[in-house]
Amino acid sequence: MATQPHEAALALHRFGLGPRDGSIAAIAADPRGALLAELATPGAGLIPAVTLPSSQEAVRAVFEFREEQRARATVQAERQRVAEAERQRAGDAAAGDTMEMKTDVASDAATPPANREPPLPQQIVLNEAKARLDSAFSAEIGFVERLVWFWSNHFCVSADKIPSMAGAYEREAIRPHVLGRFADMLLAVESHPAMLFYLDNSASIGPHSVAGINQSRGLNENLAREILELHTLGVRSGYTQDDVTRFAYVLTGWTFVPAGNPKGGGEFVFIPRMHEPGAHTVLEKNYAEAGVEQGRAVLADLARHPATATHVATKLARHFVSDQPPPTLISRLEQRFSETDGDLKEMAKALVTAPETWTPARDKLKRPCEWLMATARATGSQATPQRVSQAQALLGEPLWRPSAPKGFADDQGPWLEGLAQRLDIANGVAERVGPRIEPDALLETALGPLASTETRQAVTRAESRSQAVALLLMAPEFQRR
């Protein structure tokens, strides 16, 4: 059977997370079949989380941590107040000794030892990041991981607002459904405490509910608006501001148990006294009063709406193929979404088998997280979560920290300005791995048949191994998928 090394390399860059040593040859006999086989792997997309806390465990732990920090700060402030009072009573003679003690105490609090672990919220994020990076680094191809990253960005939350849950949210709401049905992922996402807190629905109260009548806080439309605009139908799909408001009514009462509750803190809960009573009409369909089931019914219908099929198909095609994906590919994916009731594995299969996705033109710039992982896989050198997080932040894509609910951009425009920073990172990587890597071998691992004559010449003529590695990592063929 004839091998297809060019398509194998293309598959690893376009659909996966970049080649590792020997991976181009490993799938060259049937690149499409290798991608489909990864979709069929039992447990694909899941991360064993025996050492990682659940969202609820993490949010309770962070609550306790912050309460302890507040208590320490209160005690410290009281000690300083007493010391200052004693200094004033003792007069100038004792002032120096007392102030020295005060300075030492403050210095100890402000300057932790260099080997001290990061504060608990940061440590939780780093542990989750390590699990994510390990899964991507060790993947044979990385197609399912790419799908996880895609959907996590589509349904994004921010660790800036809720650090304790950002990583666990991806494990709990995205990964179990990445090859399941869109409707199930949608429900898992919108009812997850991380999303409810990120988009302010946890405090949203129906104006005519018991809680709304008894207190001044009221309706928050953020979650309802983003579900319609970003998560399902897409912009200019026919919904109105009235639909947003009525859908927000439907979602009132969707919240979670306060983190300070040792039993159940951080768990989803529906509170009837916060829920706007009565039937509500969304997108011209009437939904009878049914408590939490009213919201679930609206989400189920949104998941199966034709506009959702178009929106999801367009985003998937844009992510994997081109900033201006072929209309025929969008139609193919849209049809598959509709005829399979939103089966995301079937959509992934349709993406792999579509002829439009195998165009030789590679004009899609990798996002920073993809380029960094491709670099790690090609060189066999995985950096620490701290270093990767710093690199992603430098390149404008801090892990789990999008600047807005629409997530990070999936077209190349916003990332072009960061190419100079990529060069700085490439030089740093090259200095670390250059002495132990043969550049010609790395070129075959990372690009193989995709390497242009110009890139091969640049690597061969480099003045040092480190320079050759940096040139390879910055080559257009390596930057694009």
N, C-alpha and C positions, 0 to 999 in steps of 0.2 A: 504494500500500500504506500503510495507516494505521501511524503510528509509535506506539511505546510508551515514551515518556520516563520514566514512573513505574517500569516494570519495568526499564528500562535503568539508572536510578539505583540501584534496589534490587539489581540484579545486581552493580554495581560495589562496593557496600558489603558485601553479604552474601557474595558469592563471590570478589570481588577485593580490591584494596588501596586502594580509594577512587578517585573520579573525578579526572582531570586536565582541563585546559582543553579543552573540546570533546568529551570522551569520552562524555558522556551522549548527545549528538546522534549521535555516530559509530556507536553500536550500537543506537539506538532502533528501527531498522527490524526488528531480530530479536535481542533480547537473549539468548535461549536459544541461538540459532544462533551468536552471537559467542562465547559461552562454549565451546560444542562445537568451534568452529573453533580456539580457542586450544589445546585438547587435541590437535588434529591438526597443530599447527605442528611442522615438523621440528626436532629438538633441543630441544623444550620442556623447561624445567627445568634444562638444563645451563648451566654457566658456563665460558666459555673461560678456561683457567687457565694460559696461556702464561707469565705473570709470577708465578704462585703455586707454591710448592714442594709436592711430594707429602707425604703423611704421613711417609714414610720420610726424605725429604730434610729435612723440618722437624725431626723428632725428633733426627736426627744433628747438625744445625746447632745446636740448643739444647744438646745434650750437650756439643759442643765449646765453645760459648759459656760454659757453666757451669764446665767444666774450666779454661778460661782465667781466669774470675773467681776460682776457688779458688786458682789459681797466683798471681794478682796479690795476693790477700789474704794468702797465705803470705809472699810477698816483702815486702809492706808490714809485716806483723807482725814479721818478722825485722829490718827496718830500724828499726822503733820499739824493738825490744829492744836493738839495738846502740846506738842514740842514747841510750837510758836508761842503759845501762852506761857510756857515755862521759861522760854528765852526772855520774853518781855519782863517777867517777874524777877528773873535772876539778874537782869541788868547787862551792861556791856561786857562785864568780865566773863560771863559764862556764854555769851552769845556765840563766840567762835566755835566752841565744842559742839553746841547744839546744832548750829547750822551745818557743821561738818557731818553730823549724824544724819541730818535731814537730807543732805545732798547724796550721801552714800545710799540711803534707802531709795531715793528717787532714781538714782543711777541703776541700782539693781533691778528696779521694776522696768526701766526703759530699755536696758541693754541686756537682753538674754544671752546666755553663753552661745558660742557659735555652733555647738553641736546639739543644741536643743531642737526638738522636733517642731515643725510648724504648728500653729494653733489648730485645734480640732477641725473647724470648718474647712480650712485649707487642706488639712491632711485627708479628709474625706474625699475632696475633689481629686487630689493627687492619686489616691488609691483607686478611685473609679477610672481615672485617666490611664493608670498603668494597666488595668484589666482591659480597657479598650485597645490600647496600643499593643499589648501582648497578643490579643486576638487577631489584630490586623497584620502584625509582623509574622505570625506563624501560619496564616492562611495559605493554602496552596495557590490559589488564584486571587481571592479577595473579592469576588463578585458579590457574595452575600453581604460582606462587610460594607461594600460600597452602597448597597441598597439600604443597609441600616443607617449609614451616614446621610444618605439622601432623605430618608423619611424623618430622621431626627432633626434635620434642618428644616424640612417642610413643616413639622409640628414642633417648632423650637420653643424652649424655655431658656431662661438666663440664670447662670450661676451667680451673676452679680446680684440678683434679687433673692434667689433661694439656693445658696451653695450646697446645703445639706442634701437636696433632692435631685440636683441636675443629672448626675450620673446614674443614680438609681432609677430615675424616670425613664431614661433611655433603655435600661435593662428590663424594666417592668412593663412599660407601655408600648415600646417600639419593637424590641427584639422578638418577643413571643409571637408577634403578628406580622413580621416582615415578609413572610411567605404565606400568610393567611389571607383573610378577607379584609378589604378596606373598611367595611362597616364595623368590624370588631376592633380594628386599630383605632378608628375614630372614636368609638365609645370609650376605649381604654385611655386614650389621650385626654379627652375632654372631661373625664371624671377623675383624672389623676390629681391629687392635691397640688403637685408642682404646677400644673397648668392653671388650676383654679386660683392659686395664689399669684402666679405670674401675671395673669390677665384680670386680676382683681375681682373675680366672681365670688370668691369666698366671703366677701363682705357685701355682696349685692343683695338688696332687700326689696321685695315687692312693695310699692307704695300703699297698697290696700291690704297687705298682709297684716297679721297681728303685730309682728315686729315693726313693720313700717308705720303703723298707726301709733305705736307706743314710743317711737324714738325718731330722731331727725334723719338718720342715715337712710339713703335710698338706693335707687336702681343704678347699676353700673353696666354699661353696654359693651365693654371691651371684648369680653369673650364671645358674645353673640356676633359682633361685627367681624372679628377675625376668623371665626369659624366659617362665616359666609364668604368673606372676601379672600381669605388665604388658604383655609383648610379644605374647602369643598367647592363651591360654585365658581369662585374667581370673580375678579372685577368685571363690571359691565355685563353681568349675566342675567339681569332682570329683577333682582331683588331691590327693595326700596328701603328707605329709612324706617318706614312703619314696620316692615318685616324685621329689621334689626331690633327695634324696641319691643315688639311682641315676642320675638325669640328670647330676648333678654328677660322678659317676664317669665317665660317658660323655664329658664335656667336659674331663677332665684331659688334659694334653698339648697343649691348644690355647693357644698362647702366641706370643711374637714374639722375633725375634733382638734381643739387647741393643743399646741405642742406641749404645754405644761401639764396636760393630763397624763399621768403615768400609765394609764390603761386606755389604749386607743388613740393617744395623741398622734396627730398626723394622718389618721385614717379618714377616707371619704365618708361623709354622712349627709343625708338629706334631712333638712330641718323644715317641717311643714309650716311652722309659724313665720318663717322668712319668705315663704313661697307666695307669689302673686296668685290669688284664687281665680277660679273660673276657666272657661274655655278660651283658647287663643288661636288666631288665624295667622299662619305663617306660609308665605308663598301660595296664597289662595286656598290653603287647605286648613280646615278647622280641626283642632286637637282638643278633645274633651278634657276636663279636669281629671287628672289621674296621678297626681303627686309626681314622684320621680319618673314614673313611666311616661309622663307627658314629654319630658325632655328626651328620653330615649327614643320615643317614636319620631320626633322631629329629626334627630340625628340619623336614624335608620333611613328615613326618606331622603335626606340630604346625601347620604352615601350612595344612593341609587339614582340620583338625579342626572339627566343627560349632561348638564353643564359641568357636573363634577367629573364625569368621564372625560370630557374634553380638557378640563383644567389639569387633571392628573396626567393624562396622556401627553399633553404639551410639555409639562414640567419634566416628565421622565425622559422624553426624547431630547429635550434641550440639555439636560444634565449629562447624558451619556454620548450624544452624537454631535450636536452643533448648536451654536447660539441661535441659528435660524434653521430649525429642523425641517426636513422634508414634509410637506403636508400629507403625503401618502403614508408616511410612518406614523404621524399623529392619528390619522384615520384608522390605521391598522390597530394601534394600541387602544384607541377609544372603543373600537368595535369589540376587542377582546375583553376590555373591562366590562362592557355592558352585557355581553353574552355569557360571561362567567360569574355574574353577580359580584364584580369587584375582586376576583381572585388574583392576588398580587403575584403569586408564583406563576400563574398562567400569563400575566402581563410580562413578567421577566423572561419567560420562554419566548413570547412573541417578539420581544426586543432582540433577543439573541438570534432568532431565526429569520428576522426581517432582512432582506437584501440591502435596504437603505443604511443599516447600521454598520456595514462592512466596507464603506467607501474608503479608499486608500488615503484620501485627504485627511490630514490631522490638524485641523485649525482650532481645536478646542483646548484652551489653556487649562492646565490642571489647577485646581484650587490649592492654596498653600498646604493644607493638611494632606492632600493627596501627594503633592510633590515631596514633602518631608518623609512620608511613609515609603514612597518609591525609592527615595535616597537611602533610607535605612535598610530596606529589603535588598537593594542592589549591592550595597557595600557590606551587608551582613553585620552592621553595627547599629544597634538600637540604643538611642540616647535615653537618659532618665526622663520620667514624666515632667520634672521641673524644667529640664532643658528644652524638651519639645514644646511645653506650654509657653516658655519664653519666646521660642522661635515663632510659634504660631501668632502670638501677640505682636511680635515685631512685624510680621507679614500681614497684619490686619485681620486675622481670623482667630482670635483667642478662643480656646476650646470652651464650648457651651456658653459663650458670651456674645451673642449677636446684639447689635445695637438697637434692633427693632423686632417686633413679632414676625416680620416677613422673612427673617433669617438672613444668612449670608448670600450674597449675589451668586447666581449660577451662570452668569455670562462673563466673558473675559474682561470687559472694560474696567471694572473696579480693581482688577488684580494686576493690570499691566504696570501700574505705577510702582508696584512692589518688587519689580525684577531686580533693581539695584540692591535691595535688601536680600534677595535670594542669592545674589552673587557673594555678599558678605558671609552668608551662612554656608554656601558651597565651599568657600575658601576655608572656613573653620573646619568643616567636615574633612576636607582634603588634607589639612594639616594633621588631623588625628589619625586618619586611616591610610593616607598616602604611603607611608613607609612599609606597610605590610601588604599592599595591593598592587598587583601587576595591572597597569592601565589597559593594556590590550585585552586581558582576560575580563576586566570589568566592563569594557565596551561590549564584548560578546554577551556577557550576562545581562547587562542593562538594556541593550538595544538590539544586538544581533543584526538581523537583516534590515532593520529600520534605520541603521546608522548610514548617514549620507557620506559621500566621498569627502566632503569638506570637514565633517566631524572626525572621520578617521584620520585625515591628514593633520588636523589640529592636535589630536591626541598623540599621534606619532611624533610630531615635531616639538612637543612641549619641552621646556627646559628642565622639568623635574617631574617626578611622579605626582607630587601634590598638585602641581599646575595642570597636569593631564587629567587628574580626577576632577578638579574644579571645572575645567573646560567641558568635560563629559556631562557633569551634572547640570550645566547651564546650556547644553546643546538644545536647539529647538525641538529635536526629536524626543528628548527626555522631558522637556517642559510640557509637551502637548500629548493629548490622547486622541 
